Amino acid sequence: MEIQSTMKLKRLVVIGRHKKDRISDVPDAILLHILSMVPDGKQVVRTSVLAKRWRCLWMSVPMSIDFNFPQTENLVVTLDYLSSTLTELHYCKSCDKIPRFTIGGFRYEHCYAKYVDLWVSFATKVAKVEEFLLGLLSINDQTYDFPSYAFKNSLLKDLELRNCQLNPRATVDWTNLSSLKIGYIDLTDDAMEKILSGSPNLKSLELDNFSGLQRLKINSVKLTQVMIESYYNDNDEIWLEIVAPHLQHLEVLELCSEIRIGQRNVPSLVTAVFRLNFNFENEEQDLEMEFSCLKELLHSVAHVQNLELGTWCIECLSILELKGWRPPPSSRKFLELNLAVIQLDFPGIYSFLQSSSDLETLIIGCWYNHNERNLLARYTDEDELSERFEKHNVKCSFSHLKTITINNFSGSSSENKFVLQLVKYLLKHAAVLKEFVIAPTYQWMSPEYRKMAQKLLSFSMSSPHASVVFSDI
């Protein structure tokens, strides 16, 4: 018995020696695919210690590098993180492909320029990335001087730069660049002209918190999307003029006091989004200038098919309507209006609907407790406005309106007095309406939700084919 047990144990040992683990039979291609889905590049590198086979496997994995600096003023913590970036780049230079390299939240000062130089050099010369984000935070108005050699790169496709001074001394060669985002910068017309002329395949341009630029001229047929957020100048007499004959999509957001477009400058424009504010120094003196600027902007986009207006635009439109001004007629098909409900901004909405007789889709965004100047209260009050709406016959029919959506709907009937009146009017006059969508912020099936739903469903609809849909936001 003892001899048989010993022989059986030996057989098991021999079998165990020759038996392989299942993962060793997996082909390299599958292992590389699995590793490519690991979000943390450091974890991918650490697989090199698993076995001899894994020692160099990670080098063939397309691995992105993301440095997100801790938000602290502690110098020791910052220096430790800077040191860790150098260590990681030392290992990553062995990778076959690094598609993306991002740096975010780094509090830049000129004493750290050598580190940023190394990152830029690694991204553009060593890794030859396709996507590069250099997000620097300026300390004491110190900005990084983007190096001249980085303006010549035929591999970059997506580039985002923040707090980087762009002064190309020679021609720019960003042949394959398709998306460019520039923020927190003082731009010159000459620099912008060189960048655009050196980016023949650029499709999307975003300018954020910038100044200095006076003329944005875009001749490229491929560059069809532009977003401008927070443009400012110390000199109020300097305006940014946009000339882009092939532009199709334009967004102007936040504080943008001095921007001129002109319909002849953007004849191909299809979509315009104006969620902006004007912030002139003397409110009382420059209020008429705000009205004038808005009227100029609306005339410049009267030909677009899709238009979105923010709360400031609706507020000013309401005052202009009370003053007797009417928006220019248009052939727009899509209209999105955002209003601060407590400000009684509905004259502006009625005014704009009158100029949109071809409208097919209408979206109304309700913003409660929105922090605006409430200028409309200087011209009218709630009682006067209620009486005005009861007697006012809006001379507008919606013979093409098929979809109405109300977003962010909440509050009681008294809080939504004018919203309900507007909805009632729209349902009554939209003869071909197919869908009325309500996206409330109420808790699902709460008493407030049921009460408001019953109120909305009680309104008569002129369209026999219309359906009411309650949708979650």
C-alpha positions as CSV (number, residue, x, y, z in Angstrom):
1,M,0.0,0.0,0.0
2,E,2.8,2.4,0.9
3,I,4.6,1.7,-2.4
4,Q,1.5,2.4,-4.4
5,S,0.8,5.7,-2.6
6,T,4.4,6.8,-3.3
7,M,4.1,6.0,-7.0
8,K,0.8,7.8,-7.3
9,L,2.3,10.9,-5.7
10,K,5.2,10.9,-8.1
11,R,2.8,10.7,-11.1
12,L,0.9,13.8,-9.8
13,V,4.2,15.7,-9.4
14,V,5.2,14.9,-13.0
15,I,1.8,16.0,-14.3
16,G,2.0,19.2,-12.3
17,R,5.4,20.0,-13.7
18,H,4.2,19.7,-17.3
19,K,0.8,21.4,-16.8
20,K,0.6,25.1,-18.0
21,D,-1.6,27.9,-16.6
22,R,-4.4,28.8,-19.0
23,I,-3.3,32.4,-19.5
24,S,0.0,31.2,-21.0
25,D,-1.9,29.7,-23.9
26,V,-3.6,33.1,-24.7
27,P,-2.1,34.7,-27.9
28,D,-0.2,37.9,-27.6
29,A,-2.8,39.7,-29.7
30,I,-5.6,39.0,-27.2
31,L,-3.4,39.9,-24.2
32,L,-2.5,43.2,-25.9
33,H,-6.2,43.9,-26.5
34,I,-7.0,43.3,-22.8
35,L,-4.1,45.5,-21.7
36,S,-5.3,48.3,-24.0
37,M,-8.5,48.5,-22.1
38,V,-6.8,49.1,-18.8
39,P,-7.4,52.9,-18.1
40,D,-4.3,53.5,-15.9
41,G,-1.0,53.3,-17.9
42,K,1.0,52.7,-14.7
43,Q,-0.9,49.5,-14.1
44,V,-0.1,48.4,-17.7
45,V,3.7,49.0,-17.1
46,R,3.5,47.0,-13.8
47,T,2.5,43.9,-15.7
48,S,6.1,43.6,-16.8
49,V,7.0,41.9,-13.4
50,L,4.4,39.1,-13.9
51,A,6.7,36.8,-16.0
52,K,9.4,36.8,-18.5
53,R,6.9,36.8,-21.3
54,W,5.3,39.9,-20.0
55,R,8.5,41.8,-19.6
56,C,8.2,43.7,-22.9
57,L,4.6,43.0,-23.8
58,W,3.4,46.3,-22.4
59,M,5.6,48.3,-24.8
60,S,3.3,47.2,-27.7
61,V,0.2,48.5,-26.0
62,P,-1.1,51.9,-27.2
63,M,-0.9,53.8,-23.9
64,S,-2.0,57.4,-23.2
65,I,-0.4,59.6,-20.6
66,D,-2.5,61.7,-18.3
67,F,-0.9,64.0,-15.6
68,N,-3.5,65.6,-13.4
69,F,-1.7,67.8,-10.8
70,P,-3.1,68.0,-7.3
71,Q,-4.7,71.3,-6.5
72,T,-2.4,72.5,-3.8
73,E,0.0,75.4,-3.1
74,N,2.3,73.0,-1.1
75,L,5.7,73.2,-2.9
76,V,6.9,69.8,-1.7
77,V,3.8,68.1,-3.1
78,T,4.2,69.9,-6.4
79,L,7.9,69.0,-6.7
80,D,7.2,65.3,-5.9
81,Y,4.5,65.1,-8.6
82,L,6.8,66.8,-11.1
83,S,9.5,64.3,-10.3
84,S,7.0,61.4,-10.8
85,T,6.2,62.7,-14.3
86,L,9.8,62.5,-15.3
87,T,10.0,58.9,-14.0
88,E,6.9,57.9,-15.9
89,L,8.1,59.5,-19.1
90,H,11.4,57.6,-18.8
91,Y,9.5,54.3,-18.9
92,C,6.9,55.4,-21.5
93,K,9.5,56.4,-24.1
94,S,9.9,52.6,-24.7
95,C,6.2,52.4,-25.8
96,D,5.6,51.8,-29.5
97,K,2.6,54.1,-29.6
98,I,1.3,56.9,-27.3
99,P,-1.8,58.4,-28.9
100,R,-2.6,61.0,-26.2
101,F,-0.7,63.1,-23.7
102,T,-2.5,65.4,-21.3
103,I,-1.3,67.7,-18.5
104,G,-4.0,69.3,-16.4
105,G,-4.1,71.6,-13.4
106,F,-0.4,72.6,-13.3
107,R,0.1,75.9,-11.5
108,Y,2.7,77.4,-13.9
109,E,5.5,79.8,-13.0
110,H,8.5,80.7,-15.1
111,C,10.8,78.7,-12.8
112,Y,9.0,75.5,-14.0
113,A,9.5,76.2,-17.7
114,K,12.2,73.5,-18.1
115,Y,9.6,70.9,-17.0
116,V,7.0,72.1,-19.5
117,D,9.7,72.2,-22.2
118,L,10.4,68.5,-21.5
119,W,6.7,67.6,-21.7
120,V,6.2,69.5,-25.0
121,S,9.4,67.9,-26.4
122,F,8.3,64.4,-25.4
123,A,4.8,64.8,-26.8
124,T,5.9,66.3,-30.2
125,K,9.3,64.7,-30.8
126,V,9.5,61.4,-28.8
127,A,6.0,60.1,-28.5
128,K,4.7,61.9,-31.6
129,V,1.2,62.0,-30.1
130,E,-1.9,62.7,-32.1
131,E,-3.7,64.3,-29.2
132,F,-2.0,66.8,-26.9
133,L,-3.5,68.8,-24.1
134,L,-1.4,71.3,-22.1
135,G,-3.6,72.8,-19.5
136,L,-1.7,75.3,-17.4
137,L,-2.9,77.5,-14.6
138,S,-1.4,81.0,-14.6
139,I,0.2,82.2,-11.4
140,N,0.7,86.0,-11.2
141,D,-0.1,86.3,-15.0
142,Q,2.8,84.1,-16.0
143,T,2.3,82.3,-19.2
144,Y,4.3,79.6,-21.0
145,D,6.0,80.6,-24.2
146,F,5.1,77.8,-26.6
147,P,8.3,76.7,-28.4
148,S,8.9,77.4,-32.1
149,Y,9.7,73.8,-33.1
150,A,6.2,72.7,-31.8
151,F,4.6,74.8,-34.5
152,K,5.8,72.2,-37.0
153,N,4.1,68.9,-36.5
154,S,2.4,66.9,-39.1
155,L,1.1,64.2,-36.7
156,L,-1.0,66.2,-34.3
157,K,-4.8,65.9,-34.8
158,D,-6.2,67.4,-31.6
159,L,-4.5,70.2,-29.7
160,E,-5.6,72.1,-26.6
161,L,-3.4,74.9,-25.0
162,R,-4.2,76.9,-21.9
163,N,-2.1,79.8,-20.7
164,C,0.4,79.3,-23.5
165,Q,1.7,82.4,-25.4
166,L,1.5,81.7,-29.1
167,N,4.0,83.7,-31.2
168,P,5.0,81.7,-34.3
169,R,8.0,83.4,-35.8
170,A,7.8,81.4,-39.0
171,T,5.1,79.6,-40.8
172,V,3.0,77.0,-39.0
173,D,2.8,73.4,-40.2
174,W,0.0,71.6,-38.5
175,T,-1.0,69.7,-41.6
176,N,-3.3,67.1,-40.0
177,L,-4.7,69.1,-37.1
178,S,-8.5,68.8,-37.1
179,S,-9.4,70.3,-33.7
180,L,-7.8,73.3,-31.9
181,K,-8.7,74.7,-28.5
182,I,-6.9,77.8,-27.2
183,G,-7.7,79.4,-23.8
184,Y,-6.6,82.1,-21.4
185,I,-4.4,83.9,-23.9
186,D,-3.7,87.2,-25.5
187,L,-3.9,86.6,-29.2
188,T,-2.7,88.8,-32.1
189,D,-4.2,88.9,-35.6
190,D,-0.8,87.9,-37.1
191,A,-0.5,84.8,-34.9
192,M,-4.0,83.7,-35.6
193,E,-3.6,84.2,-39.3
194,K,-0.4,82.0,-39.3
195,I,-2.1,79.3,-37.2
196,L,-5.1,79.1,-39.5
197,S,-3.1,79.2,-42.7
198,G,-0.8,76.4,-41.4
199,S,-3.8,74.2,-40.4
200,P,-5.4,73.4,-43.8
201,N,-7.4,70.4,-42.4
202,L,-8.8,72.2,-39.3
203,K,-12.5,71.5,-38.7
204,S,-13.2,72.9,-35.2
205,L,-11.8,75.9,-33.5
206,E,-12.5,76.9,-29.8
207,L,-11.3,80.2,-28.3
208,D,-11.8,80.6,-24.6
209,N,-11.1,83.5,-22.3
210,F,-8.9,85.4,-24.8
211,S,-8.2,89.0,-25.7
212,G,-6.3,91.1,-28.3
213,L,-7.7,89.5,-31.4
214,Q,-9.6,92.1,-33.6
215,R,-10.3,90.1,-36.8
216,L,-11.0,86.4,-37.1
217,K,-10.8,85.7,-40.8
218,I,-11.4,82.1,-41.8
219,N,-11.0,81.2,-45.5
220,S,-10.8,77.5,-45.1
221,V,-13.7,75.4,-46.5
222,K,-13.1,72.7,-44.0
223,L,-13.2,74.8,-40.8
224,T,-17.0,74.8,-40.2
225,Q,-17.3,75.0,-36.4
226,V,-16.2,77.9,-34.1
227,M,-16.9,78.4,-30.5
228,I,-16.0,81.6,-28.7
229,E,-16.3,81.9,-24.9
230,S,-15.5,85.0,-22.9
231,Y,-13.8,87.5,-25.2
232,Y,-12.6,90.7,-23.6
233,N,-10.6,93.8,-24.3
234,D,-9.4,96.6,-22.0
235,N,-10.3,99.1,-24.8
236,D,-14.1,99.1,-25.4
237,E,-13.5,100.6,-28.8
238,I,-11.8,97.4,-30.0
239,W,-14.3,94.9,-31.4
240,L,-13.7,91.3,-32.7
241,E,-15.0,91.0,-36.3
242,I,-15.7,87.5,-37.5
243,V,-15.4,86.9,-41.3
244,A,-16.0,83.2,-42.2
245,P,-17.8,82.6,-45.5
246,H,-17.8,78.8,-45.1
247,L,-18.6,78.7,-41.4
248,Q,-21.7,76.5,-40.6
249,H,-21.8,76.3,-36.7
250,L,-21.0,79.3,-34.4
251,E,-21.3,79.4,-30.6
252,V,-20.8,82.6,-28.6
253,L,-20.9,82.0,-24.9
254,E,-20.5,83.9,-21.6
255,L,-19.1,87.4,-21.5
256,C,-18.6,88.6,-25.0
257,S,-19.2,92.3,-25.1
258,E,-17.5,93.4,-28.3
259,I,-18.2,90.9,-31.2
260,R,-19.5,91.8,-34.6
261,I,-20.5,89.2,-37.2
262,G,-22.6,90.6,-40.0
263,Q,-24.8,88.4,-42.2
264,R,-22.5,89.0,-45.3
265,N,-19.6,87.7,-43.2
266,V,-21.2,84.3,-42.5
267,P,-23.5,83.5,-45.4
268,S,-23.1,79.7,-45.0
269,L,-24.0,79.7,-41.3
270,V,-26.6,77.0,-40.4
271,T,-26.5,76.9,-36.6
272,A,-25.9,79.8,-34.2
273,V,-25.8,79.6,-30.4
274,F,-25.9,82.8,-28.4
275,R,-25.6,82.0,-24.7
276,L,-23.8,85.2,-23.9
277,N,-23.8,88.3,-21.7
278,F,-22.7,91.8,-22.4
279,N,-20.9,93.5,-19.5
280,F,-20.2,97.1,-20.2
281,E,-18.8,99.1,-17.3
282,N,-21.6,101.6,-16.9
283,E,-24.9,99.7,-16.9
284,E,-27.3,102.7,-17.0
285,Q,-25.3,104.5,-19.7
286,D,-24.6,101.5,-21.9
287,L,-27.9,99.6,-21.6
288,E,-28.9,101.0,-25.0
289,M,-25.6,99.8,-26.4
290,E,-26.4,96.3,-25.2
291,F,-29.8,96.5,-27.0
292,S,-28.1,97.7,-30.2
293,C,-25.5,94.9,-30.1
294,L,-28.1,92.3,-29.7
295,K,-30.2,93.6,-32.5
296,E,-27.1,93.6,-34.7
297,L,-26.3,90.0,-33.8
298,L,-29.9,88.9,-34.5
299,H,-29.9,90.5,-37.9
300,S,-26.6,88.8,-38.7
301,V,-28.1,85.3,-38.1
302,A,-31.6,85.9,-39.5
303,H,-30.8,83.4,-42.3
304,V,-29.7,80.4,-40.1
305,Q,-31.8,77.3,-39.8
306,N,-31.1,76.6,-36.1
307,L,-30.8,79.2,-33.4
308,E,-30.4,79.1,-29.6
309,L,-30.6,82.1,-27.3
310,G,-29.6,82.3,-23.7
311,T,-31.3,84.1,-20.8
312,W,-29.6,87.4,-21.3
313,C,-30.8,87.5,-24.9
314,I,-34.4,86.8,-23.9
315,E,-34.3,89.4,-21.2
316,C,-33.1,92.1,-23.6
317,L,-35.6,90.9,-26.2
318,S,-38.4,91.3,-23.8
319,I,-37.5,94.9,-23.1
320,L,-37.1,95.6,-26.8
321,E,-40.5,94.1,-27.4
322,L,-42.0,96.5,-24.9
323,K,-40.2,99.3,-26.6
324,G,-41.8,98.3,-29.9
325,W,-38.9,96.6,-31.7
326,R,-39.5,93.4,-33.6
327,P,-36.9,90.8,-34.6
328,P,-36.3,90.4,-38.3
329,P,-38.3,87.7,-40.1
330,S,-36.5,84.4,-40.6
331,S,-36.9,81.0,-42.1
332,R,-35.4,79.1,-39.1
333,K,-36.6,75.6,-38.5
334,F,-35.2,75.0,-35.0
335,L,-35.4,77.4,-32.1
336,E,-34.2,76.9,-28.5
337,L,-35.0,79.7,-26.0
338,N,-33.6,79.7,-22.4
339,L,-35.4,81.9,-19.9
340,A,-35.2,82.8,-16.3
341,V,-38.8,82.1,-15.2
342,I,-38.9,84.6,-12.3
343,Q,-38.0,87.5,-14.5
344,L,-41.2,87.5,-16.6
345,D,-39.2,87.3,-19.8
346,F,-42.1,86.1,-21.9
347,P,-42.5,89.2,-24.1
348,G,-39.2,88.3,-25.7
349,I,-40.4,84.8,-26.4
350,Y,-43.6,85.9,-28.0
351,S,-41.7,88.5,-30.0
352,F,-39.3,85.8,-31.4
353,L,-42.1,83.4,-32.2
354,Q,-43.7,86.0,-34.4
355,S,-40.6,86.1,-36.5
356,S,-40.3,82.3,-36.8
357,S,-43.3,81.3,-38.9
358,D,-41.5,78.3,-40.5
359,L,-40.5,76.8,-37.2
360,E,-40.6,73.0,-36.9
361,T,-39.0,72.4,-33.5
362,L,-39.2,74.6,-30.4
363,I,-37.3,73.9,-27.2
364,I,-37.9,76.1,-24.1
365,G,-35.5,75.8,-21.2
366,C,-36.8,77.0,-17.8
367,W,-34.2,78.3,-15.4
368,Y,-35.4,79.0,-11.9
369,N,-33.6,81.3,-9.4
370,H,-31.3,82.3,-12.3
371,N,-28.9,85.1,-11.3
372,E,-29.7,87.9,-13.7
373,R,-30.1,91.6,-13.4
374,N,-33.9,91.5,-13.7
375,L,-33.9,94.6,-15.9
376,L,-37.5,93.8,-17.1
377,A,-38.9,94.9,-13.7
378,R,-37.9,98.5,-14.6
379,Y,-40.3,98.5,-17.5
380,T,-43.3,96.5,-16.2
381,D,-44.6,94.5,-13.3
382,E,-46.3,91.1,-13.0
383,D,-49.9,92.5,-12.9
384,E,-49.3,94.7,-16.0
385,L,-47.7,91.8,-17.8
386,S,-50.6,89.5,-17.0
387,E,-53.1,92.0,-18.3
388,R,-51.0,92.5,-21.4
389,F,-50.9,88.8,-22.2
390,E,-54.6,88.4,-21.6
391,K,-55.4,91.1,-24.1
392,H,-52.5,90.7,-26.5
393,N,-53.3,88.6,-29.6
394,V,-50.1,87.2,-30.9
395,K,-50.4,87.4,-34.7
396,C,-48.6,84.2,-35.4
397,S,-49.6,80.7,-36.6
398,F,-47.4,77.6,-36.3
399,S,-48.3,75.8,-39.5
400,H,-45.1,73.8,-39.5
401,L,-44.4,73.3,-35.8
402,K,-44.2,69.5,-35.1
403,T,-42.2,69.3,-31.8
404,I,-42.4,71.3,-28.6
405,T,-40.1,70.5,-25.7
406,I,-40.1,72.1,-22.2
407,N,-36.9,71.4,-20.3
408,N,-36.2,71.8,-16.6
409,F,-39.8,72.2,-15.8
410,S,-40.6,72.4,-12.0
411,G,-42.4,74.4,-9.3
412,S,-46.0,75.0,-8.6
413,S,-48.7,76.4,-10.9
414,S,-48.3,79.9,-9.4
415,E,-44.5,79.8,-10.1
416,N,-45.2,78.7,-13.7
417,K,-48.0,81.1,-14.4
418,F,-46.5,82.5,-17.6
419,V,-45.0,79.1,-18.7
420,L,-48.4,77.5,-18.5
421,Q,-49.9,80.4,-20.5
422,L,-47.3,80.0,-23.1
423,V,-47.8,76.3,-23.4
424,K,-51.5,76.7,-23.6
425,Y,-51.1,79.1,-26.5
426,L,-48.6,76.9,-28.3
427,L,-50.8,73.8,-28.1
428,K,-53.8,75.8,-29.3
429,H,-52.1,77.2,-32.4
430,A,-49.8,74.3,-33.4
431,A,-52.2,72.6,-35.9
432,V,-49.7,70.0,-37.1
433,L,-48.0,69.2,-33.8
434,K,-46.9,65.6,-33.4
435,E,-45.1,65.6,-30.1
436,F,-45.2,67.7,-26.9
437,V,-42.3,66.7,-24.7
438,I,-42.1,67.8,-21.0
439,A,-38.8,67.1,-19.2
440,P,-39.5,68.0,-15.5
441,T,-37.2,68.1,-12.6
442,Y,-39.9,66.8,-10.2
443,Q,-39.3,63.6,-8.3
444,W,-41.0,60.9,-10.3
445,M,-44.7,60.5,-9.3
446,S,-44.5,63.0,-6.5
447,P,-47.7,65.0,-5.6
448,E,-46.3,68.0,-7.4
449,Y,-45.5,66.0,-10.5
450,R,-49.0,64.5,-10.7
451,K,-50.6,67.9,-10.1
452,M,-48.6,69.6,-12.8
453,A,-49.1,66.7,-15.2
454,Q,-52.8,66.9,-14.8
455,K,-52.8,70.6,-15.5
456,L,-50.8,70.3,-18.7
457,L,-52.9,67.4,-19.9
458,S,-56.0,69.5,-19.4
459,F,-55.0,72.0,-22.2
460,S,-56.8,71.6,-25.5
461,M,-54.7,70.8,-28.6
462,S,-55.6,71.8,-32.1
463,S,-53.6,69.0,-33.6
464,P,-55.5,65.6,-33.6
465,H,-52.2,63.7,-33.9
466,A,-50.3,65.2,-31.1
467,S,-49.0,63.1,-28.2
468,V,-47.8,64.3,-24.8
469,V,-44.6,62.7,-23.5
470,F,-43.2,63.1,-20.0
471,S,-39.5,62.5,-20.2
472,D,-36.7,62.3,-17.6
473,I,-33.9,64.9,-18.1
